[in-house]
Amino acid sequence: MSAAVVATRSRMPYVVLAGIALAIAAGLWASGLGADILRYRKDIVYLTKQHLVLV
């Protein structure tokens, strides 16, 4: 791909994905699950790293 083609790509998909992620995070936090998830943050980080190593 040339530089001209790359420069004309839309950033809209990234904006939409960021909006969805923020909406999910806000929903989790509003329901109280956000605090519960943060309580197990070390476990989530560890298991994510293990998954990436195995995959």
N, CA, C and O atoms as CSV, one atom per row, in Angstrom:
chain,resi,resn,atom,element,x,y,z
A,1,MET,N,N,0.829,-1.183,0.000
A,1,MET,CA,C,0.000,0.000,0.000
A,1,MET,C,C,0.869,1.240,0.000
A,1,MET,O,O,1.905,1.299,0.662
A,2,SER,N,N,0.438,2.196,-0.731
A,2,SER,CA,C,1.204,3.442,-0.768
A,2,SER,C,C,0.828,4.326,0.419
A,2,SER,O,O,-0.177,4.093,1.090
A,3,ALA,N,N,1.638,5.327,0.660
A,3,ALA,CA,C,1.394,6.242,1.773
A,3,ALA,C,C,0.094,7.011,1.583
A,3,ALA,O,O,-0.575,7.344,2.561
A,4,ALA,N,N,-0.268,7.294,0.343
A,4,ALA,CA,C,-1.499,8.042,0.078
A,4,ALA,C,C,-2.732,7.235,0.456
A,4,ALA,O,O,-3.708,7.791,0.960
A,5,VAL,N,N,-2.695,5.927,0.217
A,5,VAL,CA,C,-3.834,5.079,0.547
A,5,VAL,C,C,-3.967,4.947,2.059
A,5,VAL,O,O,-5.078,5.008,2.587
A,6,VAL,N,N,-2.874,4.771,2.748
A,6,VAL,CA,C,-2.910,4.619,4.195
A,6,VAL,C,C,-3.424,5.893,4.854
A,6,VAL,O,O,-4.154,5.825,5.842
A,7,ALA,N,N,-3.056,7.045,4.324
A,7,ALA,CA,C,-3.457,8.318,4.914
A,7,ALA,C,C,-4.951,8.575,4.771
A,7,ALA,O,O,-5.514,9.356,5.538
A,8,THR,N,N,-5.604,7.937,3.806
A,8,THR,CA,C,-7.024,8.202,3.585
A,8,THR,C,C,-7.935,7.238,4.333
A,8,THR,O,O,-9.156,7.345,4.213
A,9,ARG,N,N,-7.397,6.318,5.085
A,9,ARG,CA,C,-8.238,5.381,5.822
A,9,ARG,C,C,-8.996,6.097,6.930
A,9,ARG,O,O,-8.510,7.055,7.531
A,10,SER,N,N,-10.181,5.610,7.175
A,10,SER,CA,C,-11.029,6.217,8.191
A,10,SER,C,C,-10.657,5.716,9.584
A,10,SER,O,O,-10.289,4.555,9.763
A,11,ARG,N,N,-10.757,6.586,10.538
A,11,ARG,CA,C,-10.533,6.207,11.938
A,11,ARG,C,C,-11.841,5.850,12.630
A,11,ARG,O,O,-11.848,5.523,13.817
A,12,MET,N,N,-12.932,5.912,11.903
A,12,MET,CA,C,-14.244,5.669,12.490
A,12,MET,C,C,-14.364,4.296,13.153
A,12,MET,O,O,-14.947,4.222,14.235
A,13,PRO,N,N,-13.849,3.199,12.575
A,13,PRO,CA,C,-13.971,1.912,13.266
A,13,PRO,C,C,-13.327,1.923,14.655
A,13,PRO,O,O,-13.847,1.311,15.588
A,14,TYR,N,N,-12.203,2.614,14.788
A,14,TYR,CA,C,-11.537,2.686,16.084
A,14,TYR,C,C,-12.342,3.523,17.069
A,14,TYR,O,O,-12.401,3.211,18.258
A,15,VAL,N,N,-12.955,4.575,16.572
A,15,VAL,CA,C,-13.794,5.418,17.430
A,15,VAL,C,C,-15.010,4.627,17.907
A,15,VAL,O,O,-15.400,4.723,19.071
A,16,VAL,N,N,-15.604,3.851,17.014
A,16,VAL,CA,C,-16.768,3.037,17.373
A,16,VAL,C,C,-16.378,1.978,18.401
A,16,VAL,O,O,-17.094,1.780,19.383
A,17,LEU,N,N,-15.253,1.295,18.190
A,17,LEU,CA,C,-14.804,0.284,19.152
A,17,LEU,C,C,-14.500,0.904,20.509
A,17,LEU,O,O,-14.825,0.321,21.543
A,18,ALA,N,N,-13.885,2.074,20.515
A,18,ALA,CA,C,-13.608,2.760,21.778
A,18,ALA,C,C,-14.907,3.139,22.479
A,18,ALA,O,O,-15.006,3.033,23.702
A,19,GLY,N,N,-15.893,3.575,21.722
A,19,GLY,CA,C,-17.194,3.910,22.301
A,19,GLY,C,C,-17.880,2.700,22.909
A,19,GLY,O,O,-18.471,2.791,23.985
A,20,ILE,N,N,-17.802,1.569,22.224
A,20,ILE,CA,C,-18.387,0.333,22.753
A,20,ILE,C,C,-17.678,-0.083,24.035
A,20,ILE,O,O,-18.324,-0.463,25.011
A,21,ALA,N,N,-16.343,-0.011,24.033
A,21,ALA,CA,C,-15.578,-0.381,25.226
A,21,ALA,C,C,-15.922,0.526,26.400
A,21,ALA,O,O,-16.070,0.053,27.527
A,22,LEU,N,N,-16.049,1.822,26.146
A,22,LEU,CA,C,-16.412,2.752,27.218
A,22,LEU,C,C,-17.822,2.487,27.733
A,22,LEU,O,O,-18.071,2.586,28.934
A,23,ALA,N,N,-18.742,2.154,26.837
A,23,ALA,CA,C,-20.108,1.851,27.257
A,23,ALA,C,C,-20.152,0.595,28.127
A,23,ALA,O,O,-20.870,0.556,29.126
A,24,ILE,N,N,-19.391,-0.423,27.752
A,24,ILE,CA,C,-19.336,-1.650,28.553
A,24,ILE,C,C,-18.721,-1.362,29.912
A,24,ILE,O,O,-19.233,-1.819,30.935
A,25,ALA,N,N,-17.620,-0.604,29.933
A,25,ALA,CA,C,-16.967,-0.271,31.199
A,25,ALA,C,C,-17.895,0.539,32.094
A,25,ALA,O,O,-17.962,0.293,33.299
A,26,ALA,N,N,-18.610,1.502,31.521
A,26,ALA,CA,C,-19.542,2.312,32.309
A,26,ALA,C,C,-20.675,1.448,32.858
A,26,ALA,O,O,-21.093,1.624,34.002
A,27,GLY,N,N,-21.169,0.523,32.049
A,27,GLY,CA,C,-22.226,-0.375,32.513
A,27,GLY,C,C,-21.770,-1.274,33.642
A,27,GLY,O,O,-22.498,-1.485,34.612
A,28,LEU,N,N,-20.554,-1.806,33.515
A,28,LEU,CA,C,-20.018,-2.650,34.586
A,28,LEU,C,C,-19.827,-1.855,35.867
A,28,LEU,O,O,-20.141,-2.334,36.956
A,29,TRP,N,N,-19.312,-0.644,35.732
A,29,TRP,CA,C,-19.068,0.177,36.917
A,29,TRP,C,C,-20.386,0.579,37.576
A,29,TRP,O,O,-20.489,0.568,38.802
A,30,ALA,N,N,-21.388,0.933,36.782
A,30,ALA,CA,C,-22.684,1.344,37.319
A,30,ALA,C,C,-23.387,0.193,38.027
A,30,ALA,O,O,-24.109,0.413,39.000
A,31,SER,N,N,-23.185,-1.021,37.554
A,31,SER,CA,C,-23.845,-2.171,38.167
A,31,SER,C,C,-23.099,-2.696,39.385
A,31,SER,O,O,-23.611,-3.560,40.097
A,32,GLY,N,N,-21.901,-2.190,39.631
A,32,GLY,CA,C,-21.125,-2.655,40.773
A,32,GLY,C,C,-20.164,-3.773,40.431
A,32,GLY,O,O,-19.335,-4.147,41.260
A,33,LEU,N,N,-20.254,-4.310,39.235
A,33,LEU,CA,C,-19.356,-5.392,38.845
A,33,LEU,C,C,-17.943,-4.896,38.587
A,33,LEU,O,O,-16.985,-5.664,38.672
A,34,GLY,N,N,-17.811,-3.613,38.272
A,34,GLY,CA,C,-16.484,-3.048,38.023
A,34,GLY,C,C,-15.578,-3.190,39.229
A,34,GLY,O,O,-14.405,-3.538,39.092
A,35,ALA,N,N,-16.116,-2.921,40.413
A,35,ALA,CA,C,-15.331,-3.046,41.642
A,35,ALA,C,C,-14.966,-4.507,41.901
A,35,ALA,O,O,-13.860,-4.803,42.352
A,36,ASP,N,N,-15.893,-5.413,41.615
A,36,ASP,CA,C,-15.601,-6.839,41.800
A,36,ASP,C,C,-14.511,-7.311,40.848
A,36,ASP,O,O,-13.642,-8.096,41.227
A,37,ILE,N,N,-14.561,-6.831,39.622
A,37,ILE,CA,C,-13.546,-7.210,38.638
A,37,ILE,C,C,-12.182,-6.687,39.058
A,37,ILE,O,O,-11.181,-7.395,38.940
A,38,LEU,N,N,-12.134,-5.444,39.550
A,38,LEU,CA,C,-10.857,-4.869,39.978
A,38,LEU,C,C,-10.263,-5.620,41.165
A,38,LEU,O,O,-9.046,-5.633,41.350
A,39,ARG,N,N,-11.112,-6.238,41.960
A,39,ARG,CA,C,-10.630,-7.018,43.096
A,39,ARG,C,C,-9.795,-8.210,42.621
A,39,ARG,O,O,-8.877,-8.639,43.320
A,40,TYR,N,N,-10.103,-8.738,41.455
A,40,TYR,CA,C,-9.391,-9.900,40.913
A,40,TYR,C,C,-8.460,-9.511,39.768
A,40,TYR,O,O,-8.162,-10.337,38.904
A,41,ARG,N,N,-8.000,-8.264,39.755
A,41,ARG,CA,C,-7.174,-7.756,38.660
A,41,ARG,C,C,-5.898,-8.571,38.467
A,41,ARG,O,O,-5.535,-8.882,37.333
A,42,LYS,N,N,-5.212,-8.923,39.555
A,42,LYS,CA,C,-3.965,-9.692,39.427
A,42,LYS,C,C,-4.217,-11.040,38.765
A,42,LYS,O,O,-3.438,-11.478,37.918
A,43,ASP,N,N,-5.298,-11.689,39.149
A,43,ASP,CA,C,-5.628,-12.982,38.549
A,43,ASP,C,C,-5.948,-12.838,37.063
A,43,ASP,O,O,-5.533,-13.665,36.250
A,44,ILE,N,N,-6.683,-11.793,36.715
A,44,ILE,CA,C,-7.048,-11.576,35.318
A,44,ILE,C,C,-5.809,-11.308,34.479
A,44,ILE,O,O,-5.679,-11.840,33.377
A,45,VAL,N,N,-4.896,-10.487,34.992
A,45,VAL,CA,C,-3.655,-10.190,34.263
A,45,VAL,C,C,-2.828,-11.458,34.097
A,45,VAL,O,O,-2.312,-11.722,33.011
A,46,TYR,N,N,-2.696,-12.246,35.166
A,46,TYR,CA,C,-1.919,-13.486,35.102
A,46,TYR,C,C,-2.515,-14.453,34.081
A,46,TYR,O,O,-1.791,-15.003,33.250
A,47,LEU,N,N,-3.817,-14.659,34.139
A,47,LEU,CA,C,-4.450,-15.603,33.221
A,47,LEU,C,C,-4.388,-15.115,31.776
A,47,LEU,O,O,-4.264,-15.923,30.856
A,48,THR,N,N,-4.471,-13.807,31.568
A,48,THR,CA,C,-4.345,-13.267,30.215
A,48,THR,C,C,-2.950,-13.522,29.665
A,48,THR,O,O,-2.799,-13.913,28.508
A,49,LYS,N,N,-1.925,-13.302,30.491
A,49,LYS,CA,C,-0.551,-13.569,30.058
A,49,LYS,C,C,-0.362,-15.048,29.738
A,49,LYS,O,O,0.260,-15.390,28.733
A,50,GLN,N,N,-0.890,-15.916,30.578
A,50,GLN,CA,C,-0.768,-17.347,30.335
A,50,GLN,C,C,-1.465,-17.742,29.036
A,50,GLN,O,O,-0.949,-18.564,28.278
A,51,HIS,N,N,-2.614,-17.169,28.783
A,51,HIS,CA,C,-3.335,-17.471,27.550
A,51,HIS,C,C,-2.509,-17.054,26.335
A,51,HIS,O,O,-2.415,-17.801,25.361
A,52,LEU,N,N,-1.916,-15.872,26.391
A,52,LEU,CA,C,-1.120,-15.397,25.257
A,52,LEU,C,C,0.116,-16.262,25.039
A,52,LEU,O,O,0.534,-16.466,23.900
A,53,VAL,N,N,0.705,-16.772,26.120
A,53,VAL,CA,C,1.875,-17.643,25.987
A,53,VAL,C,C,1.471,-18.971,25.347
A,53,VAL,O,O,2.184,-19.489,24.488
A,54,LEU,N,N,0.344,-19.513,25.757
A,54,LEU,CA,C,-0.085,-20.816,25.253
A,54,LEU,C,C,-0.635,-20.741,23.832
A,54,LEU,O,O,-0.554,-21.718,23.088
A,55,VAL,N,N,-1.179,-19.625,23.458
A,55,VAL,CA,C,-1.752,-19.480,22.115
A,55,VAL,C,C,-0.666,-19.009,21.200
A,55,VAL,O,O,-0.905,-18.813,20.008
